[in-house]
Amino acid sequence: MKKKTIYQLNSLYRDPMRVTGYTYGKGEPAICIMGALRGNEIQQVYICSQLNKRLKTLEREGRIRPGKEILVVPTANPYSINVGKRFWPADNTDINRMFPGYNLGETTQRIADGVFDAIRHYSYGIHLCSFYMTGAFLPHIRMMYTGFENISLADGFGLPYTIVREPKPYDTTTLNYNWQIWETEAFSLYTSDTEQINPESARIGVEAILRFMNSVGIIDYESEKAQKTTIKWEKDMEILKSDCAGFLLPCVKVGEQVEKGELLAEIVDPYMGEVKKEVIATESGKIFFERNKPVVYANTVLFRIIK
């Protein structure tokens, strides 16, 4: 293992911000795993720490194939993590909306440019993501339909679902999209937590990454039994939103199979305790996403169901 600074942002009043990478093996840039780009992505940093722990052992045992280099970057935004803010503390901008970056632009544009310059040459890229909506997901792989993607490669992760989505205009400034445009096979890996550490979910994520690296010939690794991946388009999911504000009391959990007409949650009046609204399943399927905050507002996404 080698530790190196892949980008440094100097500061007038404190130590420079250093984006640190850990490399394993030698040779062509085979795969890069990017952790947190946002300051609340604690689970994503933890997954990278557990991956580093496993890769050190694999390298010591000679199980990284000759001519292959692996890069793990736990976070590209340590400043935000240090102060507990999701976005860049000075101006509240999102680094993952600044790619491919601009070295003469705003601070987050310069960070994105420096980081992307160091990682854009890798054949495969995995970004450990968090979603803009607050809630829990089934662990899955997410890919953008850009015309450069190879969806069949996602089978190598051995996770139950690969979700494909058509990119919106704002997606063109994300790491995943720009990796694909620069001819990196890019994947976004989602686990079930963001701000809290979930060791079991992290273990599933690490195992999926190692399984994928084995499938594309980067490491020699005997993984846990893989699941057959089902490809689903995000636009085909059933979305359930709240009709009113209140306290959300779920009756089901992520991963559960539900039937059409089943009670999924109740929205309760926060002052009077009366049920204001029952959230009923409009389709039969599996709960893919569930909001996990107690307070909801009108028109908030509560559940996504894989039909």
N, C-alpha and C positions, 0 to 999 in steps of 0.2 A: 504493500500500500504506500502511496505517496500523497501527501497533503500539499495543496497548492492554492494560492490566491488567484482566482480566475478573473476577478474584477475588484478594483479599489476606488472608493470615492473619498477624496480628502475633505476634511472638515476644518474650519477655522478655529473651533473652540473645543474639540474633543478628538479622540482617536479616529483615524480613518475607518469608514465602513468597508469591511473586507468580505467579499463573497468567496467562501471557501469550498473547494472541490476535493474529492478523494478519488484517486485513480487506482485501478487494479489491472494487472496484466500489462503487456506491452504490444504495440503494433498499431494497426489501423483503428481509428475511432469507431468502435463498434456500437456502443449504446450509452446514452446519457439518461440518468434518472434525475429529474428536477423535483425538489420538494416544494416548500412554501414560497409563494410569491406574495402572500398577504400575511399580515401580522397576527391574525388569530388562528392560523392553520397549524395548531400545535400537534395534532394527530399526524399531519403530513411530515413534520420534522421527526417525530418519533418513529415513523415507518422507515425513514432514511437511516436513523440510528441503528435500528434492528437489521436493516439490509447491510449496512457497513459491517456490523458484527458478524453476519453470515459470510460476507464476501472475504473478510480477512481469513476466515477458516478455510474457505474454498481455495484461496490463493496459496495459503500455506500447504495445502494438500495437493497442489499442482492440478487443480480441476478447472482452471481458466485456460481455455484453449490457446495455443500459440498464435501470435499475431493479432490478438484481440485486446482492445483497451476498453475498460468500463469506467465511466465517470458518474459519481454520485454527488449531487449538490443539495445539501439539506435545506438551505434557504437562500434566496437572493434578496431578502428583505429583513436582515437582522435588526435594523433600527426600529421598525414597527413592532417586531416581536418584543423587543426590550421595553417598549412603553405601552404595550397592550392595545395597539390600534390596528384595525384591519387594513387600512390604506396608509399611504405615505404620510407621516405625521405633519409635515410642514404645510402641505396643500391638499391633503385628502384625495390624492389621485391614485389610481390603480395601476401598478406595474404591468399586470396582465391585460391591460388595454393600451399598451404602448409599444408593442413589438411591430416591426423589427427594430425599432428604436431610432434615435437620431443623436449623434454624438455632440451636437452643438445646441441641443434643445433644452427643454425643462429637465429637472433632476431625474424624474422617473423615466423620461425618454433616454437619457444618457445611461442610466442603469440598465435598461432593456437592451440598448445597443451594445454595451460592454459585455453583458452576459450572453447575448445571442451570438456575438462574434466568437465567443469561446466554445459554444455548444452546437452551432448550426452544421458542423461538418460530420456529425455522427450519423451512422446508417439508421439507427433506431432511436426514438425518443419517447420517454414515458414521463408524463407530468402528473404528479399526485395533486389532485384538484379538490377544491371545495365549491359548493354550489351557491348561487346568489340567494336562494331561498333557504330559510332556516328549517332544518329537518333532518331526518334519517333516511338513508337509501339502502337498498340491497347493494352489496359490493358488485361493481360492474365496470366494464370498459365502455368508454364513450368515444365515438369517432365523428368527425365532420365529413360530410359528403362534398368534397372539393373537386373531384375528378382525378386526384392524385393518390387517393387512399387505396389500400389493399385490405379489404374487410376480412378476408379469409385468414390473414395473419393473426387476428384476434383470438382464433381458436387456441393458440399457444398459451394463453393465460389460464385456460381451464376454469374460467368463471362462468356462472350460469347464463349471464346475459351480456350481449354487446348491443349498445344503443347507438343508432345512427341518426344524426340530425342534419338538416340542411342549414348551413351557416346564415346567420343574419348579418347585416352590414357591420355591426360592432364586433362580430367575431373575427373580422379580418385583421384585427390588431392584437389577437391573442397569440400565445406561444405555440399552441397546437397548430393553428392555421398556418403560421409562418414557417414552422418546421416542415409542414407538408409542401408549401410552395418552394422551399429550398431543398426539396427531394429527400427529406428524412421521413421514414415511416413513423408517424406520430400517433400516440395513444394517450388518452386521459384515463387515469385509474381513480375511481371513487370508492372510498370505504364509508363506513356508516357514521363517522364522527368527524368533527373539525376542531372545536375548542376544547374538547375533553379527550384524554388518552383512553383508547379502548384496546387493550392488549390483544384480545382475540381477533378483532377486526384488523389490527395491524399485522398479526400473524398471517391472516388470509391474504392480505395485500403483498407481503414479502414473499410468501409461497408462490403467488401468481407471477410475480416478477421473475423469480428464479426459474419457474417452470417455462416462462416465455424465453428467457435467455438460453435455456437448454434446447428449446424447440428450434431456435434459429442458429444454433451451433456456436454459441459464445462460451458456454460452460458445459461441463459434464456433471449432471445432477439428476438424481433419482428423486422425483417429487412425490408428494402425496397424490392420491388418485384425483385426476382431473374430472371436472364435470363437462358435459357436452354444452357448448355455447349456443344459445338461441339468439338470433339476430332480430332485433325489433327496431322499428322506426319510432322516434320520439313522438312524431305527429299522430301516431295511431293509438297512443295511450289515452285512457279516460281520465279526465281532470275534474276533480270535485273542489268547488270553492265555497266559502262561507257566504251566507246571505245576510249575516248580522254580526255585530261585535259581542264579545263576552269571553268567558273562560272556556277553554277547550278541554273536554274530558274524553279522550279516545277509548274505544272499546276493543280495538284490534291493534296488532303490531305489524311492523314491516315484515314481509315474507309470508304472512298468513294468506291462505286462500279464502276468498269471500264469495258469497252468492248475491245475485241481483236482489235488491230489496232488504238486504241485511243492514242492521244498525252498525255504523262505523264509529260514530262519536256523537256527543251531545254538546251543544253550546249553551252555557248556563249564564243567567243574569248575575253579574258579579256582586250586586247589592242585595237582591231578593232571593237568590238561590234557585229560582225557577228555571226549568228548561225552556229556553227561547226557541231552539231549533234542533231537530234531530237530523244528523247527516246520514243519508241512506245511500247504499251502493246502487249506482245506476247500471252497472255491468257486473257480470261475474268475472273473476280473475284473481290475480295475486297483487297484494299491496306492495308497490315498488317504492313509493315515497310517502312519508308521513311527517306532517309538521309536528315538531316536538317542543314548542314553546306554549306556555299556558294561556297567553292572551292572544286573541285573534281579532281582526277587524273585518269589516265587510269586504267581500271580494278577494279574500286571502285564499291562496291555494292550500288545501288541507291534505289531500291525498292524490296520488297518481296510481292508477291501476293498470297493470298489464292484462289486456283482455285475452 
